[in-house]
Amino acid sequence: MNGMTRRERQVTDMQEIIKILDNSKVLHLGMIDGDEPYVVPMNYGYTLDGDKLTLWLHGARQGRKIDAMRANPKVFFEMEYGIEPFEGEVACKYGITYSSIMGRGTAHIIEDIEEKKSALKYLMKTQTGKDFDFEDKMASVVGVIRIDVLEYTAKCRPLPKK
């Protein structure tokens, strides 16, 4: 992956990375569908084992997204929060604050019911902060995708100091 251009904005502190993962609610998932890019917004859950990030997504069990992943499981993702525009004295001093994570990984379509139930728990915990349990029947009707993240970077652009 290409290096980050604005290294002064890079976030490496795991507590800050967790804050971004907890506060971002929509993940933009990029795939290749045939010979063109395809991006969809999705809710997500995550797990961290040290600095190894795994993302969990859910949706329909069939359709363009699933077909694209089956043909090419390489994906790219981006998420952000804290989006606030700010003004400057001249045009080039205007901007937007944000915290974001982006990276690449491999998508796996999950069929195992126990793994699906765990994934849905992670997703609901990330999205709501609450713990939920899922019955086999509930998990069996939804599609679940695991993204094994190969690498990611986090970035923050705070409000400029006056």
N, C-alpha and C positions, 0 to 999 in steps of 0.2 A: 504494500500500500504506500502511496505517496506520503511524505512527511507533512506534518501540520505546518501551515504557513505562518500563523500567528502564535508562536510557541508561548508567548507571555500569557495567552488565554488558556493554555492547557491545564486540565485538572487531573492530578494524580492521587490526591488524598482519597482513600476508599470511602471515608464517611461522606465526602462531598459527592462521590460517584453514586453511593446509595441514595443520597438525597435526590439526585437527578432521576434515578430509577423509580423512586417512590412518588415523585411529584409529576413526572411526565405521565400522561394518561393515554396517549395515542402514539403508536409506533408506525412509521411509514416504511413499508416493506417493499424493497425493489427486487424484481426478478427479471429473467429474460424469457419472453414468450415468443418462441420461434426466432425471428431475427430482430425483434424490437423490445425495448425496455417496457416494463409494466410495474406500476407502483400502486399499492393499496394501503389505506390507513386501517390500523387494527388496534384493538385493545390487547394488552399483553400482561403476562406475569413473568416473574424472573426468579432465579435462584443464583446464589453466589457461593462457590466453594473456593475459599481463598480469593484469588482474583479471576477464577474461571467463571465466566458468565454464561448462563443458559437462559434462553427466552422461551416462553410458552405462549402459543396463540391458539385461538379457537375460531371456528366458523363453519361454513357449509362443508359437507363431506365430499362434494364434487363441485366442479366449475373451473373457470379459467385459471384461478390461482393454484388449485391443486394440480391441474394438468401441467401448468408451467413448472411447478416444483418437481413433479414426477420426471419430466423431461430434462430438467437441469436444476439440481438441488442447491446450487450456489446462490446465495442471497446477500443483499446489503440492506441495512436498516439505519434509521435515524429517528430520534425522539428529542423533544425539547419542552421546556417550560420556562416560566418567568419572562414571557414575551411582553415587553413594554417599550413603545416608541419614546424617543426623547428628542428634544430640539437642541439646535446649536445656533451660534451667532452667524454662521455662514452655512451654505447648503451641505458641504462635505463634513460638517460637524453634527449633522442629524444622524440618528442611528436607532438601533433596537437593542435592548438588553436581552440576554437569554442564557440558559444553561442547556447543554445538549450532549448527547452521546451518539456516536455513529460507528458502524463497524460492519464486518462481513462474517458470514458463517455458512453452515450447511444445514438445510432443512430436512427434517425427518417427519413423515406422516405417521402418526402413532395409531396403532390398532389395539394394543394391549389395554384392556379395560382398567387395570389398576394404575398404569402409568397415566392414562387419560384422567382418572379421578384425581390423582396427585396434581397433575397439570392444572386442572380447573380450580383446585384449592389455591395454588400459587397465583393464578390469574385473579381470582376474587380477592385474595389478600392484598395484592398490589393495587387493584382498582378501588377497593373499598376500605382497606385496613381491617376487615373483619374476617373471621374464620368461618368457613362453610364446609359441610359434608355433602358428598354426592353419591347417589345410588347408582348401581350398575346401569339401570334403564336410562337414567338421565345422561350418563356419560356415553352410552352407546349410540345416541342419536346425533351427537355433535362431532365435527371434525376437530382434531387436535394436532398441532404442529409443534415440534421441538426444534429450536434453532440452537445448534452447538456453535457458539461464537468462537471464531478463530482468532480475531483481534478486534479491539475497539479503542476509541479515543474519546475523551470527555473534554468539554470546552465550556468556558464561561466568559461572557462579556457583561461586566457590571456597568452600572450607571457611571459615566465619567465624573471625575472630581471637578468641581468648579474652581 
